[in-house]
């Protein structure tokens, strides 16, 4: 008897390769994304407020350095421009002299053309009389000598004009180079200030408040040091006053054979001397500029940069200072910080990119930086490079 067929349907066999392919592709995609995430550079961390403060301070210092470069380039450009203008004026005058000499030569040439070339024998034959011949011959000799002088003068003027043209060309090249340096310095200042503004604009309100608090703390510390300096100066002034009073008392007493000790000399210009008088004029000018804005490259009267202010202040006292901090620091005599007197110039940073005028008590008047105004401030707000007494 034949076997009965099974009523169960055979299980259909489903292909497994597509599922495996999808799974593999998905895993590959995850692996690829994971690899990309691991290989991508992480976003740089946002700088702290302290780091922003340090960076902005450094940018302002660099802008100050670039400003001094600009000032030096502008001074050089102005000097070259004046020199070129003077040479052009002289060249115009020399050209007029050459033209006058050329007209004289033209007159001689025309006269020679009219008379023609006549031999001495023919001139004697056709002369009205021998005396007339000799008179005309002597006149022509004198005319020939004058012509020679004019020709010599003409050649000399031409040579001088050629030399002057070469010098003018060289000066124009120097002027072009100075103008290029001026543009480069100007762009450097603008770039540094733009970068500082960009950094500050990214701060949140809370971060700006934190930055302002840091600035207040720094200013308070600078004031503390200035007050300490003021106390020292007051103590020294009192010591000198007492010594002077003691000398006056001794001078009023009868002379005794006992020798008196040699008094300690006062520091130069500590009283109403010439320097003190000049310094007072410079400080009076500087005080009258308080509140005016800092503008890089400015020398007044409505705005100043740091060295423009010190230059203008001492000019009011009859003392001419150079334009840049780098040249001002070379003027006069060096002074230690503890020996500062009102009117002395105090320089800051290792690159000598800032300067203020000392008023006493550890303070100065200066034009600080873009966005600020001429003001009084502690000399300890910035790192001191050194000081000079300019007169």
Secondary structure, 3 states (H helix, E strand, C coil): CCCCCCCCCCCCCCCCHHHHHHHHHHHHHHHHHHHHHHHCCCCCCCCCHHHHHHHHHHHHHHHHHHHHHHHHHHHHHHHHHHHHHHHHHHHHHHHHHHHHHHHHHHHHHHHHHHHCCCCHHHHHHHCCCHHHHHHHHHHHHHHHHHHHHHHHHHHHHHHHHHHHHHHHHHHHHHHHHHHHHHHHHHHHHHHHHHHHHHHHHCCCHHHHHHHHHHHHHHHHHHHHHHHHHHHHHHHHHHHHHHHHHHHHHHHHCCCCCCCCCCCCCCCCCCCCCHHHHHHHHHHHHHHHCCCCEECCCCECCCEECHHHHHHHHHHHCCCCCCCCHHHHCCCCEEECHHHCCCCCEEEECCCCCEEEEEEECCEEEECCCCCCECEEEEHHHCCEEEEEECC
